[in-house]
Amino acid sequence: MEPKHGTVRLDAAAEWLSKTTGRTFTADDLIDAHDRLPVYAVIPESKCNPEHSEPVLREFREKAIEVERLTKSHPRSLGGLAAADAGVPRGLFTPEAIAEVAVRRMRPDIALLHKWEQAAKKQSVYLLSDEDVSILAANGEVRLGRAVSIFNRWIGRPIQFGNPVDVTPDMLAVRRSQLVKFAEIVAAEQPEARPAAQEQAAPAKPKRETQAGRIALYVSECERRAAELGETFDRARMPGTKADFLDLLHALDAGLRTIKSVGSLDRYLNGYQWEGGRQPSAAPLYARLFPEARIRVPGAVSQQRGKS
């Protein structure tokens, strides 16, 4: 199987990460790091037989019955037009053609859902939950009867499998964009190079954790949790305002409360971008991603900080 939708097999990802960061990584190391680098399973459509959701199936059945009934009752009018619509010569209006016309007659919202579910079936890339990865790491495989597609943002529910699948390590992958960001975090955590003479003169001291590094970890955690919930989170188009993000950092990490204002926060935001102008608050999104932080969703901005 070839990697799909920007995914990289775990062994290839570990090899690339080792060369890029100078640290040695194995596929098992990436499985262990799934809380920071989401792990996906590439499952062929023929193996899992993914099913459409109930709303799509119900609409399809209704429209198929409707098309078949109209075709039989009006063979020279609607039936002929429907056949022509489907590209089927008159007199050869097959069950397949009826199905095609039934899809065309779906309500726009259901037709769009059908489109995304078809895309999910074709790509066959599914996010593994923390529990799934833990079971696989312990037993060498994990059985899935349904899973969250990479298109969950538009589908909004797990894809049910007609055939349960035993996912094994050779089916695992990570997404390229998330792998590159993870490499940046690993590089930021690397101890600084020291002259050889200094290394011999005194034992190396552990590198002091920087505020920039801690902020980078929280951004990666936002991405990981957003992926699991089917939410959108892009560090190149950060949600809300910088003030919203600072509120999140204060709620999650008391050590970052020394950053008092957006102006002070700016020095640590290299690589992150917010859209200008008036933006909707990101507090509701952060509250969904970090329920343990008990983030309030107020309308007012703290008086201690200027707006971004």
C-alpha positions as CSV (number, residue, x, y, z in Angstrom):
1,M,0.0,0.0,0.0
2,E,1.2,3.5,-0.8
3,P,0.9,6.2,1.9
4,K,-2.2,8.3,1.3
5,H,-3.3,11.9,2.2
6,G,0.1,13.1,3.2
7,T,1.0,10.2,5.5
8,V,4.4,8.6,6.1
9,R,4.8,5.0,7.3
10,L,6.1,4.8,10.9
11,D,9.5,3.3,10.0
12,A,10.2,5.9,7.3
13,A,9.1,8.7,9.6
14,A,11.5,7.4,12.4
15,E,14.3,7.3,9.8
16,W,13.6,10.8,8.6
17,L,13.2,12.2,12.1
18,S,16.6,10.6,13.2
19,K,18.4,12.3,10.3
20,T,16.7,15.6,10.8
21,T,17.2,16.0,14.6
22,G,20.4,14.0,15.2
23,R,18.6,11.8,17.7
24,T,17.9,8.1,17.1
25,F,14.2,7.3,16.7
26,T,12.5,4.0,16.0
27,A,8.9,3.2,15.1
28,D,8.3,2.1,18.7
29,D,9.5,5.5,19.9
30,L,6.9,7.2,17.7
31,I,4.2,4.9,19.1
32,D,5.3,5.9,22.6
33,A,5.1,9.6,21.5
34,H,1.5,9.4,20.3
35,D,0.3,11.9,22.8
36,R,2.5,14.5,21.0
37,L,2.5,13.1,17.5
38,P,-0.9,11.5,16.5
39,V,-0.7,8.0,15.0
40,Y,-3.0,6.9,12.2
41,A,-3.8,3.6,10.6
42,V,-3.9,3.1,6.8
43,I,-6.6,0.5,6.2
44,P,-7.5,-0.5,2.6
45,E,-11.2,0.0,1.8
46,S,-11.4,-3.6,0.6
47,K,-10.2,-4.8,4.0
48,C,-12.5,-2.8,6.3
49,N,-15.5,-2.3,4.0
50,P,-16.5,1.1,5.5
51,E,-20.2,1.9,5.6
52,H,-22.1,5.1,5.0
53,S,-23.8,6.7,7.9
54,E,-27.5,6.1,8.7
55,P,-28.6,9.6,7.4
56,V,-27.0,8.9,4.0
57,L,-28.3,5.3,3.8
58,R,-31.8,6.4,4.7
59,E,-31.8,9.2,2.1
60,F,-30.4,6.9,-0.5
61,R,-33.0,4.2,0.0
62,E,-35.8,6.7,-0.2
63,K,-34.5,8.2,-3.4
64,A,-33.8,4.9,-5.0
65,I,-37.4,3.7,-4.4
66,E,-38.7,7.0,-5.7
67,V,-36.6,6.9,-8.9
68,E,-37.5,3.2,-9.5
69,R,-41.2,4.0,-9.0
70,L,-41.2,7.0,-11.3
71,T,-39.3,5.1,-13.9
72,K,-41.8,2.3,-14.0
73,S,-44.8,4.6,-14.0
74,H,-43.5,7.1,-16.6
75,P,-41.2,5.2,-18.9
76,R,-41.3,7.8,-21.6
77,S,-41.0,10.9,-19.6
78,L,-39.3,11.0,-16.2
79,G,-37.8,7.5,-16.5
80,G,-36.3,8.4,-19.9
81,L,-35.0,11.8,-18.6
82,A,-33.5,10.1,-15.5
83,A,-31.8,7.5,-17.6
84,A,-30.4,10.2,-19.9
85,D,-29.3,12.1,-16.9
86,A,-27.3,9.1,-15.7
87,G,-25.9,8.6,-19.2
88,V,-27.8,5.3,-19.6
89,P,-29.4,4.5,-23.0
90,R,-33.2,4.2,-22.8
91,G,-34.2,0.7,-22.1
92,L,-31.1,-0.1,-20.2
93,F,-32.0,1.6,-16.9
94,T,-30.1,-0.8,-14.6
95,P,-30.0,-0.9,-10.7
96,E,-26.6,0.8,-11.0
97,A,-28.1,3.6,-13.0
98,I,-31.0,3.9,-10.5
99,A,-28.5,4.2,-7.7
100,E,-26.6,7.0,-9.6
101,V,-29.7,9.0,-10.1
102,A,-30.8,8.4,-6.5
103,V,-27.5,10.0,-5.3
104,R,-28.1,13.0,-7.6
105,R,-31.6,13.5,-6.1
106,M,-30.4,13.6,-2.5
107,R,-30.9,16.8,-0.4
108,P,-27.8,19.1,-0.7
109,D,-26.7,18.6,2.9
110,I,-27.0,14.8,2.6
111,A,-25.3,14.8,-0.8
112,L,-22.4,16.7,0.7
113,L,-22.1,14.3,3.6
114,H,-22.2,11.4,1.1
115,K,-19.4,13.1,-0.8
116,W,-17.1,13.3,2.3
117,E,-17.9,9.8,3.3
118,Q,-16.9,8.6,-0.1
119,A,-13.7,10.5,0.2
120,A,-13.0,9.0,3.6
121,K,-13.6,5.5,2.2
122,K,-11.2,6.2,-0.7
123,Q,-8.4,7.6,1.5
124,S,-8.8,5.0,4.2
125,V,-6.7,6.9,6.8
126,Y,-8.0,6.7,10.4
127,L,-6.9,8.3,13.6
128,L,-6.1,6.0,16.5
129,S,-7.2,7.0,20.0
130,D,-4.9,6.9,23.0
131,E,-6.6,3.7,24.1
132,D,-6.2,2.1,20.6
133,V,-2.5,2.9,20.6
134,S,-2.0,1.6,24.1
135,I,-3.7,-1.7,23.3
136,L,-1.6,-2.1,20.1
137,A,1.6,-1.3,22.0
138,A,0.8,-4.0,24.6
139,N,-0.6,-6.7,22.3
140,G,1.0,-6.1,18.9
141,E,-2.4,-5.4,17.4
142,V,-5.8,-3.7,18.1
143,R,-9.2,-4.7,16.6
144,L,-11.2,-1.8,15.2
145,G,-14.9,-2.0,14.4
146,R,-15.1,1.7,13.6
147,A,-12.6,4.6,13.5
148,V,-12.4,8.4,13.1
149,S,-11.5,9.4,9.5
150,I,-9.1,12.2,8.7
151,F,-12.3,13.9,7.2
152,N,-14.1,13.8,10.6
153,R,-14.3,17.6,10.6
154,W,-16.9,17.4,7.8
155,I,-18.4,14.0,8.6
156,G,-18.7,14.5,12.4
157,R,-18.9,10.8,13.4
158,P,-16.7,7.7,13.3
159,I,-16.9,5.5,10.2
160,Q,-18.4,2.1,10.9
161,F,-16.6,-0.9,9.4
162,G,-18.5,-3.7,7.7
163,N,-15.5,-5.9,8.5
164,P,-13.7,-5.4,11.9
165,V,-9.9,-5.0,11.2
166,D,-6.9,-6.1,13.3
167,V,-4.5,-3.1,13.0
168,T,-0.9,-4.1,13.3
169,P,2.3,-1.9,13.5
170,D,3.0,-2.2,9.7
171,M,-0.3,-0.3,9.0
172,L,0.7,2.7,11.1
173,A,1.6,6.1,9.8
174,V,1.8,9.8,10.8
175,R,0.8,12.9,8.8
176,R,3.7,14.7,7.1
177,S,2.7,18.2,8.4
178,Q,2.5,17.0,12.0
179,L,5.8,15.1,11.7
180,V,7.6,18.3,10.5
181,K,6.2,20.2,13.5
182,F,7.2,17.4,15.9
183,A,10.7,17.5,14.5
184,E,10.8,21.3,15.3
185,I,9.8,20.6,18.8
186,V,12.4,17.8,19.2
187,A,15.1,20.2,17.9
188,A,14.1,22.9,20.3
189,E,14.4,20.5,23.2
190,Q,18.0,19.4,22.2
191,P,20.8,20.4,24.6
192,E,23.0,23.1,23.2
193,A,26.4,22.0,21.8
194,R,29.3,22.5,24.2
195,P,33.0,22.7,23.4
196,A,34.8,19.4,24.0
197,A,37.1,20.9,26.6
198,Q,34.2,22.2,28.6
199,E,32.5,18.8,28.4
200,Q,35.6,17.2,30.0
201,A,36.0,19.9,32.6
202,A,32.6,19.6,34.2
203,P,29.5,17.3,33.9
204,A,26.8,18.7,31.6
205,K,24.0,20.5,33.4
206,P,20.4,19.7,32.3
207,K,19.1,22.3,29.9
208,R,16.7,24.7,31.5
209,E,13.3,24.4,30.0
210,T,12.5,27.6,28.2
211,Q,9.1,29.4,28.0
212,A,9.2,29.2,24.2
213,G,9.7,25.4,24.4
214,R,6.8,25.0,26.8
215,I,4.5,27.2,24.6
216,A,5.5,25.1,21.6
217,L,4.4,21.9,23.5
218,Y,1.0,23.5,24.3
219,V,0.5,24.4,20.7
220,S,1.3,20.8,19.7
221,E,-1.1,19.5,22.3
222,C,-3.8,21.8,20.8
223,E,-3.2,20.3,17.4
224,R,-3.3,16.7,18.8
225,R,-6.6,17.3,20.7
226,A,-8.2,19.1,17.9
227,A,-7.4,16.2,15.5
228,E,-9.0,13.8,17.9
229,L,-12.2,15.9,18.2
230,G,-12.3,16.8,14.5
231,E,-11.7,20.4,15.1
232,T,-9.6,22.8,13.0
233,F,-6.3,24.1,14.5
234,D,-3.6,25.6,12.4
235,R,-0.6,27.4,13.9
236,A,-0.4,29.4,10.7
237,R,-3.9,30.7,11.3
238,M,-4.3,30.6,15.1
239,P,-7.9,30.9,16.3
240,G,-9.2,34.0,18.1
241,T,-6.7,36.5,19.4
242,K,-3.3,36.3,21.2
243,A,-5.1,37.4,24.3
244,D,-7.3,34.2,24.1
245,F,-4.1,32.1,23.7
246,L,-2.5,33.8,26.7
247,D,-5.6,33.1,28.8
248,L,-5.2,29.4,27.8
249,L,-1.5,29.3,28.8
250,H,-2.3,30.9,32.2
251,A,-5.0,28.3,32.8
252,L,-2.7,25.4,31.9
253,D,0.7,26.4,33.3
254,A,1.2,28.6,36.4
255,G,4.9,29.0,35.3
256,L,3.7,31.0,32.3
257,R,1.7,33.5,34.3
258,T,4.9,35.6,34.5
259,I,4.0,36.5,30.9
260,K,1.7,39.4,31.8
261,S,0.7,40.9,28.5
262,V,0.3,40.1,24.8
263,G,3.3,42.4,24.1
264,S,5.4,40.1,26.4
265,L,4.0,37.0,24.7
266,D,5.0,38.2,21.3
267,R,8.7,37.4,21.8
268,Y,7.8,33.7,22.1
269,L,5.4,33.5,19.1
270,N,7.9,33.0,16.2
271,G,6.2,30.6,13.7
272,Y,2.6,31.3,14.9
273,Q,0.3,33.7,13.1
274,W,-3.0,35.3,13.9
275,E,-5.3,36.9,11.4
276,G,-5.8,40.6,11.8
277,G,-8.9,42.5,12.5
278,R,-11.8,41.5,14.8
279,Q,-11.9,37.8,15.2
280,P,-14.3,35.5,17.1
281,S,-13.1,34.5,20.6
282,A,-11.2,31.2,20.7
283,A,-12.3,30.6,24.3
284,P,-15.1,28.1,23.3
285,L,-12.6,26.1,21.2
286,Y,-10.0,26.0,24.0
287,A,-12.7,25.1,26.5
288,R,-13.5,22.0,24.4
289,L,-9.9,21.1,23.9
290,F,-8.9,21.5,27.6
291,P,-12.0,20.8,29.8
292,E,-9.6,20.3,32.7
293,A,-8.5,23.9,32.5
294,R,-12.1,25.1,33.3
295,I,-11.8,28.0,30.8
296,R,-14.5,30.6,31.1
297,V,-16.1,31.9,27.9
298,P,-16.5,35.6,28.8
299,G,-17.2,38.5,26.4
300,A,-14.7,40.8,28.0
301,V,-10.9,40.8,27.7
302,S,-8.7,41.0,30.8
303,Q,-7.8,44.6,31.7
304,Q,-4.2,43.5,32.3
305,R,-3.6,42.9,28.6
306,G,-4.0,44.9,25.4
307,K,-5.8,43.2,22.5
308,S,-3.7,41.6,19.9
